[in-house]
Amino acid sequence: MVHCTQVVKRFAGRGGQVAGLDDVSFEIARGEFVAIQGPSGSGKSTLLLTLGGMLRPTSGSVSILGQDLYALSGSARARFRAERLGFVFQLFHLVPYLDVRSNVLAGLPTIDAAARERVESLIHGLGLAPRARELPSTLSAGERQRVALARALAKQPPLILADEPTGNLDPENAALVFNRLAEYQRGGGTVLVVTHGSDAAPHANRVLRLAAGRVTDSAAASRSSIPLSADLPSTPLNRSS
C-alpha cells in the first residue's frame, strides 16, 4: 500500500539546510493500522504531507498503491489525492461557510444517491445529526473533528492519513475518533496516524517512532490482527488500480 524509500526533506534555514526528514524508509501493508509516534518537531507532519502528495521530498520516493506520487504532474497528483486518500487534520480544515452536511459532501469526488445515503449514515453514527445544518464556527472542537472524520470516511478511500487527530479533543471524543478509524481498518481500509502521544497504540497493528526526522525503531502494537485481502469486502474502499 505505502512504500517510503530513503526519503529526505530539507528546508532552508538561517544556518543552511535543515533536515525535516532524514533517510526515512518503511512500508505499510494493505489493511494495516500504523501509528507514527514522536515529539513535536520530530518531522511527523512533514512526513504526512510528503506521503499525502502535498510536499515534494528533496530526494527519495513515495509510492502509494503502486503509484510513484512525485512522478505524477501536479494536477494528476491532486486527482490521485482526491480519489484515493482521506485526510484527518488536527486543525480540521473545514469550509467555514458550509454547514456540517455540506462539509462532509464536499470531500466526495462525485455525489450520487448512494453517497448521500453514506453521508447521512456517518452523520448519524458520529452523533452529528442535530448539528447537520450548523456552520463550523458554532461547533465544539470535538464536533468539528467528527465532521472532519466523516468527510474522510465518506469517500471510502483505500488509505486514510491522520495528523494528530485527537490533539485538541477530550478523552471521550478522542476514543470515538480512534474507534471509528479502527472500524474503518477492520472493514479493509489502511490507516496511518501520526501523533506525539500513545493514544493510537492500542488501536494500531504497529508503532513506528520518529525522532529528529528519522525512524528510530518499530514495534508491534497490542492489536495484531490484520485483515487478509481475500476476506475484505468488495467496496470502493479496496480499489487498487
C-alpha positions in Angstrom: 0.0 0.0 0.0 2.7 2.5 1.1 6.4 2.4 0.2 8.5 5.2 1.6 12.1 4.8 0.3 15.1 6.8 1.6 13.0 10.0 1.8 14.9 13.2 2.7 13.3 16.6 3.0 15.4 19.6 3.6 14.3 23.2 4.3 16.3 26.4 4.1 17.4 27.7 7.5 19.4 30.6 8.7 22.5 28.4 9.1 21.9 26.5 5.9 19.8 23.4 5.1 17.7 21.9 7.9 16.6 18.2 7.6 12.9 17.8 8.2 13.2 14.1 7.2 16.4 12.2 7.1 16.6 9.0 5.1 13.2 7.7 6.1 12.2 4.2 4.8 9.3 2.0 5.7 6.4 0.1 4.2 2.7 -0.2 5.2 0.7 -3.2 4.1 -2.8 -3.1 2.9 -5.2 -3.4 5.8 -2.7 -2.2 8.5 -3.3 0.5 11.1 0.1 2.1 11.7 0.9 4.8 14.3 3.9 7.0 13.9 4.8 8.4 17.3 7.2 11.2 18.0 7.7 14.5 19.9 6.9 17.9 18.5 9.5 18.9 15.8 10.3 15.3 15.0 9.1 15.6 11.4 5.7 13.9 11.8 3.6 16.5 9.9 6.3 16.8 7.3 6.2 13.1 6.7 2.4 13.0 6.5 2.3 15.9 4.0 5.0 14.1 1.9 3.0 10.8 2.0 -0.1 12.7 1.0 1.5 14.2 -2.1 1.5 17.7 -0.8 5.2 18.2 -0.1 7.8 17.0 -2.6 10.8 15.3 -1.0 14.3 16.6 -1.6 15.2 13.0 -2.5 13.8 9.5 -2.2 10.5 8.2 -3.4 6.9 7.7 -2.1 4.7 5.1 -3.7 1.0 4.7 -2.8 -0.9 1.7 -4.3 2.0 1.2 -6.8 2.0 4.8 -8.0 5.1 6.9 -7.5 3.4 10.1 -6.3 6.0 12.6 -7.4 6.4 11.1 -10.9 2.9 12.5 -11.5 2.2 16.0 -12.7 0.7 18.4 -10.1 -2.8 18.1 -11.5 -2.6 14.3 -11.7 -1.3 14.1 -8.2 -4.1 16.3 -6.9 -6.6 14.0 -8.7 -5.0 10.9 -7.2 -5.1 12.5 -3.7 -8.8 13.4 -4.1 -9.8 10.0 -5.3 -7.5 7.7 -3.3 -6.6 9.4 0.0 -8.5 10.6 3.0 -7.1 13.2 5.4 -8.0 14.0 9.0 -6.1 17.1 10.2 -5.6 18.3 13.8 -6.9 21.8 12.8 -9.9 20.3 11.0 -9.7 22.4 7.8 -13.5 22.6 7.4 -15.0 25.1 4.9 -16.3 27.9 7.1 -19.3 28.9 5.0 -20.6 25.3 4.6 -22.8 23.5 7.1 -21.9 20.1 8.6 -23.6 18.1 5.9 -22.2 20.2 3.1 -18.7 19.9 4.5 -18.9 16.1 4.5 -20.3 16.1 1.0 -17.5 18.4 -0.2 -15.0 15.6 0.4 -16.6 13.4 -2.3 -15.3 13.4 -5.9 -18.9 12.6 -7.1 -22.2 12.9 -5.3 -24.9 10.4 -6.1 -27.8 8.8 -4.1 -25.5 6.1 -2.5 -23.0 8.8 -1.5 -25.7 10.9 0.1 -27.0 7.9 2.0 -23.5 7.1 3.2 -23.0 10.7 4.4 -26.3 10.6 6.3 -25.3 7.3 8.0 -22.0 8.8 9.0 -23.5 12.0 10.3 -26.0 10.0 12.5 -23.3 7.5 13.6 -21.0 10.2 14.7 -23.7 12.0 16.7 -23.8 15.0 14.4 -27.4 14.8 13.2 -28.7 17.6 15.5 -25.9 19.8 14.2 -26.1 18.9 10.5 -27.2 22.4 9.4 -24.8 24.3 11.6 -21.7 26.1 10.4 -18.3 25.1 11.8 -17.9 28.3 13.9 -20.8 27.1 16.1 -19.4 23.6 16.7 -17.1 22.4 19.6 -13.7 21.1 18.8 -14.9 17.5 19.2 -17.8 18.1 16.8 -15.5 19.7 14.2 -13.1 16.8 14.4 -16.0 14.4 13.9 -17.1 16.3 10.8 -13.5 16.1 9.5 -13.5 12.4 10.2 -16.9 11.9 8.5 -15.5 13.8 5.4 -12.5 11.5 5.2 -14.6 8.3 5.7 -17.4 9.3 3.3 -15.5 8.7 0.1 -14.2 5.3 1.3 -10.5 5.8 0.3 -8.0 3.0 0.4 -5.8 5.0 2.7 -6.5 7.5 5.5 -3.8 9.8 6.8 -4.4 11.4 10.1 -2.3 14.1 11.6 -2.7 14.4 15.4 -6.4 13.7 15.0 -7.1 13.9 18.8 -4.7 16.6 19.8 -7.5 19.0 20.6 -10.0 16.6 22.0 -11.2 15.4 25.3 -10.8 11.6 26.1 -14.4 10.8 25.1 -14.1 12.3 21.7 -10.6 11.0 21.2 -11.8 7.5 21.9 -14.6 7.9 19.4 -12.2 9.1 16.7 -9.8 6.2 17.2 -12.6 3.6 17.4 -14.0 4.9 14.1 -10.6 4.7 12.4 -10.1 1.2 13.8 -13.6 0.2 12.4 -12.6 1.5 9.0 -9.4 -0.5 9.2 -11.3 -3.7 10.1 -13.5 -3.1 7.1 -10.5 -3.3 4.8 -9.0 0.2 4.9 -5.5 1.2 5.7 -4.8 3.9 8.4 -1.7 5.9 9.2 -1.8 8.2 12.2 0.9 10.5 13.3 0.8 11.5 17.0 3.0 12.8 19.8 1.2 10.7 22.4 0.5 7.0 22.8 -3.4 7.0 22.5 -3.3 5.4 19.0 -1.1 2.5 20.1 -4.0 0.3 21.5 -5.7 0.5 18.1 -2.7 0.0 15.9 -1.0 -3.1 14.5 2.4 -1.4 14.5 4.0 1.6 16.0 6.9 3.5 14.3 8.9 6.0 16.3 10.2 9.2 14.7 12.9 11.4 16.2 14.8 14.2 14.5 13.4 13.3 11.2 14.5 9.6 11.4 12.5 6.4 12.1 14.3 5.1 15.1 12.5 1.8 15.7 9.4 -0.2 15.1 7.3 -2.3 17.4 4.2 -4.5 17.1 1.3 -2.9 18.9 -1.3 -4.7 21.1 -3.8 -5.4 18.3 -2.0 -7.7 15.8 -4.9 -8.9 13.6 -4.6 -7.6 10.1 -7.5 -8.4 7.7 -6.4 -10.7 4.8 -7.1 -9.2 1.4 -9.1 -12.3 0.5 -11.6 -11.5 3.3 -12.1 -7.8 2.5 -15.5 -6.6 1.4 -15.8 -5.7 -2.3 -16.3 -1.9 -1.9 -14.6 1.2 -3.4 -12.5 1.1 -0.3 -10.4 -1.7 -1.7 -9.8 -0.5 -5.2 -6.1 -0.9 -6.1 -5.9 0.2 -9.7 
